[in-house]
Amino acid sequence: MPKDMRILVRERLVAGDSDEAILAYLVARYGDYILLKPPVQTNTAFLWAAPALIFAFAAAIAGFYLARMRRADNDAADER
């Protein structure tokens, strides 16, 4: 897809389109997902929320793992 976009941009530039016109064309064809900073809308909400969700998921897994390890250490100390 990136190679296709380069070809499209080159064709549009040769045709004399402005940068804004080319960007509008690409967004109309591929959607807001191709932008480095997509607008905050309902259809792009997951893109904006994904980093926070991934971090929260990783923190929860790390918390459960650390709690389990601490519990195992305490159980091992109690058996001595």
mmCIF file of the N, C-alpha and C atoms, coordinates in Angstrom:
data_MODEL
# 
_entry.id   MODEL 
# 
loop_
_atom_site.group_PDB 
_atom_site.id 
_atom_site.type_symbol 
_atom_site.label_atom_id 
_atom_site.label_alt_id 
_atom_site.label_comp_id 
_atom_site.label_asym_id 
_atom_site.label_entity_id 
_atom_site.label_seq_id 
_atom_site.pdbx_PDB_ins_code 
_atom_site.Cartn_x 
_atom_site.Cartn_y 
_atom_site.Cartn_z 
_atom_site.occupancy 
_atom_site.B_iso_or_equiv 
_atom_site.pdbx_formal_charge 
_atom_site.auth_seq_id 
_atom_site.auth_comp_id 
_atom_site.auth_asym_id 
_atom_site.auth_atom_id 
_atom_site.pdbx_PDB_model_num 
ATOM 1   N N  . MET A 1 1  ? 0.801   -1.192  0.000   1.00 0.00 ? 1  MET A N  1 
ATOM 2   C CA . MET A 1 1  ? 0.000   0.000   0.000   1.00 0.00 ? 1  MET A CA 1 
ATOM 3   C C  . MET A 1 1  ? 0.854   1.270   0.000   1.00 0.00 ? 1  MET A C  1 
ATOM 4   N N  . PRO A 1 2  ? 1.961   1.359   0.761   1.00 0.00 ? 2  PRO A N  1 
ATOM 5   C CA . PRO A 1 2  ? 2.765   2.585   0.710   1.00 0.00 ? 2  PRO A CA 1 
ATOM 6   C C  . PRO A 1 2  ? 3.280   2.901   -0.687  1.00 0.00 ? 2  PRO A C  1 
ATOM 7   N N  . LYS A 1 3  ? 3.675   1.863   -1.442  1.00 0.00 ? 3  LYS A N  1 
ATOM 8   C CA . LYS A 1 3  ? 4.154   2.112   -2.795  1.00 0.00 ? 3  LYS A CA 1 
ATOM 9   C C  . LYS A 1 3  ? 3.021   2.664   -3.653  1.00 0.00 ? 3  LYS A C  1 
ATOM 10  N N  . ASP A 1 4  ? 1.813   2.118   -3.477  1.00 0.00 ? 4  ASP A N  1 
ATOM 11  C CA . ASP A 1 4  ? 0.657   2.621   -4.208  1.00 0.00 ? 4  ASP A CA 1 
ATOM 12  C C  . ASP A 1 4  ? 0.391   4.078   -3.876  1.00 0.00 ? 4  ASP A C  1 
ATOM 13  N N  . MET A 1 5  ? 0.536   4.445   -2.617  1.00 0.00 ? 5  MET A N  1 
ATOM 14  C CA . MET A 1 5  ? 0.312   5.832   -2.219  1.00 0.00 ? 5  MET A CA 1 
ATOM 15  C C  . MET A 1 5  ? 1.359   6.754   -2.829  1.00 0.00 ? 5  MET A C  1 
ATOM 16  N N  . ARG A 1 6  ? 2.593   6.305   -2.876  1.00 0.00 ? 6  ARG A N  1 
ATOM 17  C CA . ARG A 1 6  ? 3.632   7.132   -3.501  1.00 0.00 ? 6  ARG A CA 1 
ATOM 18  C C  . ARG A 1 6  ? 3.321   7.366   -4.973  1.00 0.00 ? 6  ARG A C  1 
ATOM 19  N N  . ILE A 1 7  ? 2.863   6.334   -5.641  1.00 0.00 ? 7  ILE A N  1 
ATOM 20  C CA . ILE A 1 7  ? 2.500   6.464   -7.055  1.00 0.00 ? 7  ILE A CA 1 
ATOM 21  C C  . ILE A 1 7  ? 1.336   7.435   -7.212  1.00 0.00 ? 7  ILE A C  1 
ATOM 22  N N  . LEU A 1 8  ? 0.321   7.298   -6.335  1.00 0.00 ? 8  LEU A N  1 
ATOM 23  C CA . LEU A 1 8  ? -0.821  8.206   -6.397  1.00 0.00 ? 8  LEU A CA 1 
ATOM 24  C C  . LEU A 1 8  ? -0.401  9.650   -6.154  1.00 0.00 ? 8  LEU A C  1 
ATOM 25  N N  . VAL A 1 9  ? 0.449   9.864   -5.159  1.00 0.00 ? 9  VAL A N  1 
ATOM 26  C CA . VAL A 1 9  ? 0.916   11.221  -4.851  1.00 0.00 ? 9  VAL A CA 1 
ATOM 27  C C  . VAL A 1 9  ? 1.702   11.772  -6.035  1.00 0.00 ? 9  VAL A C  1 
ATOM 28  N N  . ARG A 1 10 ? 2.570   10.973  -6.600  1.00 0.00 ? 10 ARG A N  1 
ATOM 29  C CA . ARG A 1 10 ? 3.358   11.430  -7.748  1.00 0.00 ? 10 ARG A CA 1 
ATOM 30  C C  . ARG A 1 10 ? 2.455   11.800  -8.923  1.00 0.00 ? 10 ARG A C  1 
ATOM 31  N N  . GLU A 1 11 ? 1.461   10.957  -9.199  1.00 0.00 ? 11 GLU A N  1 
ATOM 32  C CA . GLU A 1 11 ? 0.527   11.248  -10.289 1.00 0.00 ? 11 GLU A CA 1 
ATOM 33  C C  . GLU A 1 11 ? -0.233  12.542  -10.030 1.00 0.00 ? 11 GLU A C  1 
ATOM 34  N N  . ARG A 1 12 ? -0.659  12.743  -8.786  1.00 0.00 ? 12 ARG A N  1 
ATOM 35  C CA . ARG A 1 12 ? -1.405  13.952  -8.430  1.00 0.00 ? 12 ARG A CA 1 
ATOM 36  C C  . ARG A 1 12 ? -0.518  15.188  -8.530  1.00 0.00 ? 12 ARG A C  1 
ATOM 37  N N  . LEU A 1 13 ? 0.737   15.059  -8.119  1.00 0.00 ? 13 LEU A N  1 
ATOM 38  C CA . LEU A 1 13 ? 1.658   16.196  -8.224  1.00 0.00 ? 13 LEU A CA 1 
ATOM 39  C C  . LEU A 1 13 ? 1.905   16.573  -9.681  1.00 0.00 ? 13 LEU A C  1 
ATOM 40  N N  . VAL A 1 14 ? 2.084   15.571  -10.523 1.00 0.00 ? 14 VAL A N  1 
ATOM 41  C CA . VAL A 1 14 ? 2.295   15.823  -11.950 1.00 0.00 ? 14 VAL A CA 1 
ATOM 42  C C  . VAL A 1 14 ? 1.055   16.490  -12.555 1.00 0.00 ? 14 VAL A C  1 
ATOM 43  N N  . ALA A 1 15 ? -0.114  16.096  -12.070 1.00 0.00 ? 15 ALA A N  1 
ATOM 44  C CA . ALA A 1 15 ? -1.357  16.680  -12.573 1.00 0.00 ? 15 ALA A CA 1 
ATOM 45  C C  . ALA A 1 15 ? -1.548  18.111  -12.078 1.00 0.00 ? 15 ALA A C  1 
ATOM 46  N N  . GLY A 1 16 ? -0.733  18.549  -11.100 1.00 0.00 ? 16 GLY A N  1 
ATOM 47  C CA . GLY A 1 16 ? -0.814  19.926  -10.620 1.00 0.00 ? 16 GLY A CA 1 
ATOM 48  C C  . GLY A 1 16 ? -1.651  20.129  -9.373  1.00 0.00 ? 16 GLY A C  1 
ATOM 49  N N  . ASP A 1 17 ? -2.041  19.065  -8.702  1.00 0.00 ? 17 ASP A N  1 
ATOM 50  C CA . ASP A 1 17 ? -2.828  19.208  -7.469  1.00 0.00 ? 17 ASP A CA 1 
ATOM 51  C C  . ASP A 1 17 ? -1.971  19.786  -6.355  1.00 0.00 ? 17 ASP A C  1 
ATOM 52  N N  . SER A 1 18 ? -2.621  20.505  -5.443  1.00 0.00 ? 18 SER A N  1 
ATOM 53  C CA . SER A 1 18 ? -1.916  21.062  -4.281  1.00 0.00 ? 18 SER A CA 1 
ATOM 54  C C  . SER A 1 18 ? -1.751  19.976  -3.216  1.00 0.00 ? 18 SER A C  1 
ATOM 55  N N  . ASP A 1 19 ? -0.918  20.254  -2.217  1.00 0.00 ? 19 ASP A N  1 
ATOM 56  C CA . ASP A 1 19 ? -0.713  19.301  -1.121  1.00 0.00 ? 19 ASP A CA 1 
ATOM 57  C C  . ASP A 1 19 ? -2.031  19.000  -0.409  1.00 0.00 ? 19 ASP A C  1 
ATOM 58  N N  . GLU A 1 20 ? -2.818  20.048  -0.185  1.00 0.00 ? 20 GLU A N  1 
ATOM 59  C CA . GLU A 1 20 ? -4.097  19.876  0.519   1.00 0.00 ? 20 GLU A CA 1 
ATOM 60  C C  . GLU A 1 20 ? -5.058  19.018  -0.304  1.00 0.00 ? 20 GLU A C  1 
ATOM 61  N N  . ALA A 1 21 ? -5.060  19.213  -1.612  1.00 0.00 ? 21 ALA A N  1 
ATOM 62  C CA . ALA A 1 21 ? -5.944  18.427  -2.476  1.00 0.00 ? 21 ALA A CA 1 
ATOM 63  C C  . ALA A 1 21 ? -5.528  16.961  -2.480  1.00 0.00 ? 21 ALA A C  1 
ATOM 64  N N  . ILE A 1 22 ? -4.226  16.724  -2.508  1.00 0.00 ? 22 ILE A N  1 
ATOM 65  C CA . ILE A 1 22 ? -3.724  15.337  -2.481  1.00 0.00 ? 22 ILE A CA 1 
ATOM 66  C C  . ILE A 1 22 ? -4.079  14.673  -1.157  1.00 0.00 ? 22 ILE A C  1 
ATOM 67  N N  . LEU A 1 23 ? -3.887  15.397  -0.050  1.00 0.00 ? 23 LEU A N  1 
ATOM 68  C CA . LEU A 1 23 ? -4.214  14.849  1.270   1.00 0.00 ? 23 LEU A CA 1 
ATOM 69  C C  . LEU A 1 23 ? -5.706  14.550  1.373   1.00 0.00 ? 23 LEU A C  1 
ATOM 70  N N  . ALA A 1 24 ? -6.526  15.463  0.881   1.00 0.00 ? 24 ALA A N  1 
ATOM 71  C CA . ALA A 1 24 ? -7.979  15.238  0.905   1.00 0.00 ? 24 ALA A CA 1 
ATOM 72  C C  . ALA A 1 24 ? -8.346  14.020  0.075   1.00 0.00 ? 24 ALA A C  1 
ATOM 73  N N  . TYR A 1 25 ? -7.707  13.844  -1.071  1.00 0.00 ? 25 TYR A N  1 
ATOM 74  C CA . TYR A 1 25 ? -7.975  12.683  -1.918  1.00 0.00 ? 25 TYR A CA 1 
ATOM 75  C C  . TYR A 1 25 ? -7.604  11.388  -1.205  1.00 0.00 ? 25 TYR A C  1 
ATOM 76  N N  . LEU A 1 26 ? -6.419  11.358  -0.590  1.00 0.00 ? 26 LEU A N  1 
ATOM 77  C CA . LEU A 1 26 ? -5.979  10.141  0.092   1.00 0.00 ? 26 LEU A CA 1 
ATOM 78  C C  . LEU A 1 26 ? -6.870  9.809   1.287   1.00 0.00 ? 26 LEU A C  1 
ATOM 79  N N  . VAL A 1 27 ? -7.275  10.823  2.039   1.00 0.00 ? 27 VAL A N  1 
ATOM 80  C CA . VAL A 1 27 ? -8.159  10.583  3.186   1.00 0.00 ? 27 VAL A CA 1 
ATOM 81  C C  . VAL A 1 27 ? -9.517  10.095  2.697   1.00 0.00 ? 27 VAL A C  1 
ATOM 82  N N  . ALA A 1 28 ? -10.000 10.657  1.603   1.00 0.00 ? 28 ALA A N  1 
ATOM 83  C CA . ALA A 1 28 ? -11.286 10.206  1.059   1.00 0.00 ? 28 ALA A CA 1 
ATOM 84  C C  . ALA A 1 28 ? -11.189 8.757   0.574   1.00 0.00 ? 28 ALA A C  1 
ATOM 85  N N  . ARG A 1 29 ? -10.045 8.386   0.031   1.00 0.00 ? 29 ARG A N  1 
ATOM 86  C CA . ARG A 1 29 ? -9.889  7.034   -0.515  1.00 0.00 ? 29 ARG A CA 1 
ATOM 87  C C  . ARG A 1 29 ? -9.594  5.993   0.569   1.00 0.00 ? 29 ARG A C  1 
ATOM 88  N N  . TYR A 1 30 ? -8.698  6.328   1.528   1.00 0.00 ? 30 TYR A N  1 
ATOM 89  C CA . TYR A 1 30 ? -8.247  5.339   2.519   1.00 0.00 ? 30 TYR A CA 1 
ATOM 90  C C  . TYR A 1 30 ? -8.787  5.581   3.925   1.00 0.00 ? 30 TYR A C  1 
ATOM 91  N N  . GLY A 1 31 ? -9.324  6.745   4.200   1.00 0.00 ? 31 GLY A N  1 
ATOM 92  C CA . GLY A 1 31 ? -9.859  7.042   5.524   1.00 0.00 ? 31 GLY A CA 1 
ATOM 93  C C  . GLY A 1 31 ? -8.845  7.775   6.389   1.00 0.00 ? 31 GLY A C  1 
ATOM 94  N N  . ASP A 1 32 ? -9.288  8.177   7.566   1.00 0.00 ? 32 ASP A N  1 
ATOM 95  C CA . ASP A 1 32 ? -8.455  8.944   8.498   1.00 0.00 ? 32 ASP A CA 1 
ATOM 96  C C  . ASP A 1 32 ? -7.292  8.138   9.061   1.00 0.00 ? 32 ASP A C  1 
ATOM 97  N N  . TYR A 1 33 ? -7.330  6.832   8.904   1.00 0.00 ? 33 TYR A N  1 
ATOM 98  C CA . TYR A 1 33 ? -6.312  5.962   9.492   1.00 0.00 ? 33 TYR A CA 1 
ATOM 99  C C  . TYR A 1 33 ? -4.929  6.138   8.867   1.00 0.00 ? 33 TYR A C  1 
ATOM 100 N N  . ILE A 1 34 ? -4.848  6.748   7.701   1.00 0.00 ? 34 ILE A N  1 
ATOM 101 C CA . ILE A 1 34 ? -3.545  6.931   7.063   1.00 0.00 ? 34 ILE A CA 1 
ATOM 102 C C  . ILE A 1 34 ? -2.806  8.151   7.601   1.00 0.00 ? 34 ILE A C  1 
ATOM 103 N N  . LEU A 1 35 ? -3.498  8.993   8.355   1.00 0.00 ? 35 LEU A N  1 
ATOM 104 C CA . LEU A 1 35 ? -2.878  10.214  8.875   1.00 0.00 ? 35 LEU A CA 1 
ATOM 105 C C  . LEU A 1 35 ? -2.019  9.899   10.093  1.00 0.00 ? 35 LEU A C  1 
ATOM 106 N N  . LEU A 1 36 ? -0.932  10.655  10.260  1.00 0.00 ? 36 LEU A N  1 
ATOM 107 C CA . LEU A 1 36 ? -0.099  10.469  11.452  1.00 0.00 ? 36 LEU A CA 1 
ATOM 108 C C  . LEU A 1 36 ? -0.831  10.933  12.698  1.00 0.00 ? 36 LEU A C  1 
ATOM 109 N N  . LYS A 1 37 ? -1.658  11.956  12.568  1.00 0.00 ? 37 LYS A N  1 
ATOM 110 C CA . LYS A 1 37 ? -2.471  12.444  13.676  1.00 0.00 ? 37 LYS A CA 1 
ATOM 111 C C  . LYS A 1 37 ? -3.921  12.480  13.210  1.00 0.00 ? 37 LYS A C  1 
ATOM 112 N N  . PRO A 1 38 ? -4.625  11.359  13.285  1.00 0.00 ? 38 PRO A N  1 
ATOM 113 C CA . PRO A 1 38 ? -6.016  11.343  12.838  1.00 0.00 ? 38 PRO A CA 1 
ATOM 114 C C  . PRO A 1 38 ? -6.877  12.203  13.768  1.00 0.00 ? 38 PRO A C  1 
ATOM 115 N N  . PRO A 1 39 ? -7.934  12.799  13.252  1.00 0.00 ? 39 PRO A N  1 
ATOM 116 C CA . PRO A 1 39 ? -8.805  13.615  14.111  1.00 0.00 ? 39 PRO A CA 1 
ATOM 117 C C  . PRO A 1 39 ? -9.517  12.732  15.137  1.00 0.00 ? 39 PRO A C  1 
ATOM 118 N N  . VAL A 1 40 ? -9.829  13.332  16.280  1.00 0.00 ? 40 VAL A N  1 
ATOM 119 C CA . VAL A 1 40 ? -10.546 12.594  17.317  1.00 0.00 ? 40 VAL A CA 1 
ATOM 120 C C  . VAL A 1 40 ? -12.022 12.580  16.935  1.00 0.00 ? 40 VAL A C  1 
ATOM 121 N N  . GLN A 1 41 ? -12.478 11.431  16.509  1.00 0.00 ? 41 GLN A N  1 
ATOM 122 C CA . GLN A 1 41 ? -13.872 11.215  16.121  1.00 0.00 ? 41 GLN A CA 1 
ATOM 123 C C  . GLN A 1 41 ? -14.295 9.863   16.661  1.00 0.00 ? 41 GLN A C  1 
ATOM 124 N N  . THR A 1 42 ? -15.562 9.560   16.543  1.00 0.00 ? 42 THR A N  1 
ATOM 125 C CA . THR A 1 42 ? -16.035 8.269   17.056  1.00 0.00 ? 42 THR A CA 1 
ATOM 126 C C  . THR A 1 42 ? -15.403 7.097   16.308  1.00 0.00 ? 42 THR A C  1 
ATOM 127 N N  . ASN A 1 43 ? -15.159 7.274   15.002  1.00 0.00 ? 43 ASN A N  1 
ATOM 128 C CA . ASN A 1 43 ? -14.588 6.155   14.249  1.00 0.00 ? 43 ASN A CA 1 
ATOM 129 C C  . ASN A 1 43 ? -13.081 6.010   14.456  1.00 0.00 ? 43 ASN A C  1 
ATOM 130 N N  . THR A 1 44 ? -12.420 6.989   15.068  1.00 0.00 ? 44 THR A N  1 
ATOM 131 C CA . THR A 1 44 ? -10.988 6.882   15.364  1.00 0.00 ? 44 THR A CA 1 
ATOM 132 C C  . THR A 1 44 ? -10.719 6.817   16.870  1.00 0.00 ? 44 THR A C  1 
ATOM 133 N N  . ALA A 1 45 ? -11.762 6.668   17.662  1.00 0.00 ? 45 ALA A N  1 
ATOM 134 C CA . ALA A 1 45 ? -11.594 6.648   19.123  1.00 0.00 ? 45 ALA A CA 1 
ATOM 135 C C  . ALA A 1 45 ? -10.678 5.506   19.562  1.00 0.00 ? 45 ALA A C  1 
ATOM 136 N N  . PHE A 1 46 ? -10.791 4.357   18.912  1.00 0.00 ? 46 PHE A N  1 
ATOM 137 C CA . PHE A 1 46 ? -9.933  3.230   19.296  1.00 0.00 ? 46 PHE A CA 1 
ATOM 138 C C  . PHE A 1 46 ? -8.464  3.548   19.052  1.00 0.00 ? 46 PHE A C  1 
ATOM 139 N N  . LEU A 1 47 ? -8.164  4.256   17.973  1.00 0.00 ? 47 LEU A N  1 
ATOM 140 C CA . LEU A 1 47 ? -6.769  4.634   17.699  1.00 0.00 ? 47 LEU A CA 1 
ATOM 141 C C  . LEU A 1 47 ? -6.194  5.480   18.829  1.00 0.00 ? 47 LEU A C  1 
ATOM 142 N N  . TRP A 1 48 ? -7.015  6.373   19.355  1.00 0.00 ? 48 TRP A N  1 
ATOM 143 C CA . TRP A 1 48 ? -6.551  7.250   20.433  1.00 0.00 ? 48 TRP A CA 1 
ATOM 144 C C  . TRP A 1 48 ? -6.531  6.540   21.789  1.00 0.00 ? 48 TRP A C  1 
ATOM 145 N N  . ALA A 1 49 ? -7.442  5.606   22.003  1.00 0.00 ? 49 ALA A N  1 
ATOM 146 C CA . ALA A 1 49 ? -7.530  4.914   23.288  1.00 0.00 ? 49 ALA A CA 1 
ATOM 147 C C  . ALA A 1 49 ? -6.606  3.706   23.374  1.00 0.00 ? 49 ALA A C  1 
ATOM 148 N N  . ALA A 1 50 ? -6.178  3.179   22.256  1.00 0.00 ? 50 ALA A N  1 
ATOM 149 C CA . ALA A 1 50 ? -5.385  1.947   22.240  1.00 0.00 ? 50 ALA A CA 1 
ATOM 150 C C  . ALA A 1 50 ? -4.113  2.022   23.090  1.00 0.00 ? 50 ALA A C  1 
ATOM 151 N N  . PRO A 1 51 ? -3.313  3.078   23.019  1.00 0.00 ? 51 PRO A N  1 
ATOM 152 C CA . PRO A 1 51 ? -2.104  3.096   23.860  1.00 0.00 ? 51 PRO A CA 1 
ATOM 153 C C  . PRO A 1 51 ? -2.416  3.013   25.357  1.00 0.00 ? 51 PRO A C  1 
ATOM 154 N N  . ALA A 1 52 ? -3.436  3.737   25.798  1.00 0.00 ? 52 ALA A N  1 
ATOM 155 C CA . ALA A 1 52 ? -3.800  3.692   27.219  1.00 0.00 ? 52 ALA A CA 1 
ATOM 156 C C  . ALA A 1 52 ? -4.332  2.315   27.602  1.00 0.00 ? 52 ALA A C  1 
ATOM 157 N N  . LEU A 1 53 ? -5.126  1.708   26.732  1.00 0.00 ? 53 LEU A N  1 
ATOM 158 C CA . LEU A 1 53 ? -5.657  0.374   27.009  1.00 0.00 ? 53 LEU A CA 1 
ATOM 159 C C  . LEU A 1 53 ? -4.546  -0.669  27.064  1.00 0.00 ? 53 LEU A C  1 
ATOM 160 N N  . ILE A 1 54 ? -3.603  -0.579  26.162  1.00 0.00 ? 54 ILE A N  1 
ATOM 161 C CA . ILE A 1 54 ? -2.483  -1.524  26.157  1.00 0.00 ? 54 ILE A CA 1 
ATOM 162 C C  . ILE A 1 54 ? -1.645  -1.352  27.419  1.00 0.00 ? 54 ILE A C  1 
ATOM 163 N N  . PHE A 1 55 ? -1.384  -0.104  27.815  1.00 0.00 ? 55 PHE A N  1 
ATOM 164 C CA . PHE A 1 55 ? -0.612  0.148   29.033  1.00 0.00 ? 55 PHE A CA 1 
ATOM 165 C C  . PHE A 1 55 ? -1.350  -0.392  30.257  1.00 0.00 ? 55 PHE A C  1 
ATOM 166 N N  . ALA A 1 56 ? -2.653  -0.138  30.350  1.00 0.00 ? 56 ALA A N  1 
ATOM 167 C CA . ALA A 1 56 ? -3.426  -0.621  31.499  1.00 0.00 ? 56 ALA A CA 1 
ATOM 168 C C  . ALA A 1 56 ? -3.433  -2.151  31.545  1.00 0.00 ? 56 ALA A C  1 
ATOM 169 N N  . PHE A 1 57 ? -3.560  -2.791  30.400  1.00 0.00 ? 57 PHE A N  1 
ATOM 170 C CA . PHE A 1 57 ? -3.545  -4.253  30.338  1.00 0.00 ? 57 PHE A CA 1 
ATOM 171 C C  . PHE A 1 57 ? -2.188  -4.798  30.782  1.00 0.00 ? 57 PHE A C  1 
ATOM 172 N N  . ALA A 1 58 ? -1.108  -4.180  30.304  1.00 0.00 ? 58 ALA A N  1 
ATOM 173 C CA . ALA A 1 58 ? 0.241   -4.624  30.684  1.00 0.00 ? 58 ALA A CA 1 
ATOM 174 C C  . ALA A 1 58 ? 0.486   -4.398  32.176  1.00 0.00 ? 58 ALA A C  1 
ATOM 175 N N  . ALA A 1 59 ? 0.022   -3.269  32.703  1.00 0.00 ? 59 ALA A N  1 
ATOM 176 C CA . ALA A 1 59 ? 0.192   -2.990  34.132  1.00 0.00 ? 59 ALA A CA 1 
ATOM 177 C C  . ALA A 1 59 ? -0.594  -3.990  34.976  1.00 0.00 ? 59 ALA A C  1 
ATOM 178 N N  . ALA A 1 60 ? -1.789  -4.357  34.544  1.00 0.00 ? 60 ALA A N  1 
ATOM 179 C CA . ALA A 1 60 ? -2.585  -5.340  35.285  1.00 0.00 ? 60 ALA A CA 1 
ATOM 180 C C  . ALA A 1 60 ? -1.901  -6.703  35.285  1.00 0.00 ? 60 ALA A C  1 
ATOM 181 N N  . ILE A 1 61 ? -1.381  -7.118  34.155  1.00 0.00 ? 61 ILE A N  1 
ATOM 182 C CA . ILE A 1 61 ? -0.673  -8.396  34.085  1.00 0.00 ? 61 ILE A CA 1 
ATOM 183 C C  . ILE A 1 61 ? 0.562   -8.369  34.981  1.00 0.00 ? 61 ILE A C  1 
ATOM 184 N N  . ALA A 1 62 ? 1.318   -7.273  34.930  1.00 0.00 ? 62 ALA A N  1 
ATOM 185 C CA . ALA A 1 62 ? 2.503   -7.163  35.787  1.00 0.00 ? 62 ALA A CA 1 
ATOM 186 C C  . ALA A 1 62 ? 2.111   -7.184  37.264  1.00 0.00 ? 62 ALA A C  1 
ATOM 187 N N  . GLY A 1 63 ? 1.024   -6.502  37.614  1.00 0.00 ? 63 GLY A N  1 
ATOM 188 C CA . GLY A 1 63 ? 0.552   -6.499  38.999  1.00 0.00 ? 63 GLY A CA 1 
ATOM 189 C C  . GLY A 1 63 ? 0.159   -7.882  39.477  1.00 0.00 ? 63 GLY A C  1 
ATOM 190 N N  . PHE A 1 64 ? -0.583  -8.615  38.650  1.00 0.00 ? 64 PHE A N  1 
ATOM 191 C CA . PHE A 1 64 ? -0.961  -9.985  39.019  1.00 0.00 ? 64 PHE A CA 1 
ATOM 192 C C  . PHE A 1 64 ? 0.265   -10.878 39.155  1.00 0.00 ? 64 PHE A C  1 
ATOM 193 N N  . TYR A 1 65 ? 1.219   -10.733 38.259  1.00 0.00 ? 65 TYR A N  1 
ATOM 194 C CA . TYR A 1 65 ? 2.433   -11.545 38.303  1.00 0.00 ? 65 TYR A CA 1 
ATOM 195 C C  . TYR A 1 65 ? 3.227   -11.247 39.575  1.00 0.00 ? 65 TYR A C  1 
ATOM 196 N N  . LEU A 1 66 ? 3.406   -9.966  39.877  1.00 0.00 ? 66 LEU A N  1 
ATOM 197 C CA . LEU A 1 66 ? 4.166   -9.599  41.076  1.00 0.00 ? 66 LEU A CA 1 
ATOM 198 C C  . LEU A 1 66 ? 3.459   -10.046 42.350  1.00 0.00 ? 66 LEU A C  1 
ATOM 199 N N  . ALA A 1 67 ? 2.141   -9.928  42.389  1.00 0.00 ? 67 ALA A N  1 
ATOM 200 C CA . ALA A 1 67 ? 1.389   -10.384 43.566  1.00 0.00 ? 67 ALA A CA 1 
ATOM 201 C C  . ALA A 1 67 ? 1.526   -11.894 43.734  1.00 0.00 ? 67 ALA A C  1 
ATOM 202 N N  . ARG A 1 68 ? 1.484   -12.613 42.641  1.00 0.00 ? 68 ARG A N  1 
ATOM 203 C CA . ARG A 1 68 ? 1.630   -14.072 42.707  1.00 0.00 ? 68 ARG A CA 1 
ATOM 204 C C  . ARG A 1 68 ? 3.027   -14.464 43.190  1.00 0.00 ? 68 ARG A C  1 
ATOM 205 N N  . MET A 1 69 ? 4.060   -13.772 42.680  1.00 0.00 ? 69 MET A N  1 
ATOM 206 C CA . MET A 1 69 ? 5.427   -14.064 43.109  1.00 0.00 ? 69 MET A CA 1 
ATOM 207 C C  . MET A 1 69 ? 5.613   -13.741 44.597  1.00 0.00 ? 69 MET A C  1 
ATOM 208 N N  . ARG A 1 70 ? 5.031   -12.632 45.038  1.00 0.00 ? 70 ARG A N  1 
ATOM 209 C CA . ARG A 1 70 ? 5.143   -12.255 46.444  1.00 0.00 ? 70 ARG A CA 1 
ATOM 210 C C  . ARG A 1 70 ? 4.445   -13.285 47.322  1.00 0.00 ? 70 ARG A C  1 
ATOM 211 N N  . ARG A 1 71 ? 3.276   -13.762 46.873  1.00 0.00 ? 71 ARG A N  1 
ATOM 212 C CA . ARG A 1 71 ? 2.537   -14.774 47.624  1.00 0.00 ? 71 ARG A CA 1 
ATOM 213 C C  . ARG A 1 71 ? 3.331   -16.076 47.691  1.00 0.00 ? 71 ARG A C  1 
ATOM 214 N N  . ALA A 1 72 ? 3.983   -16.440 46.587  1.00 0.00 ? 72 ALA A N  1 
ATOM 215 C CA . ALA A 1 72 ? 4.788   -17.660 46.562  1.00 0.00 ? 72 ALA A CA 1 
ATOM 216 C C  . ALA A 1 72 ? 5.990   -17.529 47.497  1.00 0.00 ? 72 ALA A C  1 
ATOM 217 N N  . ASP A 1 73 ? 6.613   -16.350 47.544  1.00 0.00 ? 73 ASP A N  1 
ATOM 218 C CA . ASP A 1 73 ? 7.735   -16.137 48.459  1.00 0.00 ? 73 ASP A CA 1 
ATOM 219 C C  . ASP A 1 73 ? 7.287   -16.215 49.908  1.00 0.00 ? 73 ASP A C  1 
ATOM 220 N N  . ASN A 1 74 ? 6.119   -15.646 50.212  1.00 0.00 ? 74 ASN A N  1 
ATOM 221 C CA . ASN A 1 74 ? 5.610   -15.705 51.578  1.00 0.00 ? 74 ASN A CA 1 
ATOM 222 C C  . ASN A 1 74 ? 5.246   -17.133 51.983  1.00 0.00 ? 74 ASN A C  1 
ATOM 223 N N  . ASP A 1 75 ? 4.698   -17.903 51.063  1.00 0.00 ? 75 ASP A N  1 
ATOM 224 C CA . ASP A 1 75 ? 4.365   -19.301 51.348  1.00 0.00 ? 75 ASP A CA 1 
ATOM 225 C C  . ASP A 1 75 ? 5.644   -20.115 51.588  1.00 0.00 ? 75 ASP A C  1 
ATOM 226 N N  . ALA A 1 76 ? 6.658   -19.851 50.813  1.00 0.00 ? 76 ALA A N  1 
ATOM 227 C CA . ALA A 1 76 ? 7.931   -20.563 50.972  1.00 0.00 ? 76 ALA A CA 1 
ATOM 228 C C  . ALA A 1 76 ? 8.582   -20.192 52.304  1.00 0.00 ? 76 ALA A C  1 
ATOM 229 N N  . ALA A 1 77 ? 8.465   -18.943 52.728  1.00 0.00 ? 77 ALA A N  1 
ATOM 230 C CA . ALA A 1 77 ? 9.045   -18.505 53.998  1.00 0.00 ? 77 ALA A CA 1 
ATOM 231 C C  . ALA A 1 77 ? 8.266   -19.108 55.171  1.00 0.00 ? 77 ALA A C  1 
ATOM 232 N N  . ASP A 1 78 ? 6.951   -19.273 55.034  1.00 0.00 ? 78 ASP A N  1 
ATOM 233 C CA . ASP A 1 78 ? 6.138   -19.844 56.100  1.00 0.00 ? 78 ASP A CA 1 
ATOM 234 C C  . ASP A 1 78 ? 6.437   -21.330 56.288  1.00 0.00 ? 78 ASP A C  1 
ATOM 235 N N  . GLU A 1 79 ? 6.845   -22.023 55.253  1.00 0.00 ? 79 GLU A N  1 
ATOM 236 C CA . GLU A 1 79 ? 7.122   -23.457 55.358  1.00 0.00 ? 79 GLU A CA 1 
ATOM 237 C C  . GLU A 1 79 ? 8.435   -23.726 56.080  1.00 0.00 ? 79 GLU A C  1 
ATOM 238 N N  . ARG A 1 80 ? 9.305   -22.761 56.162  1.00 0.00 ? 80 ARG A N  1 
ATOM 239 C CA . ARG A 1 80 ? 10.600  -22.986 56.831  1.00 0.00 ? 80 ARG A CA 1 
ATOM 240 C C  . ARG A 1 80 ? 10.455  -23.005 58.275  1.00 0.00 ? 80 ARG A C  1 
# 
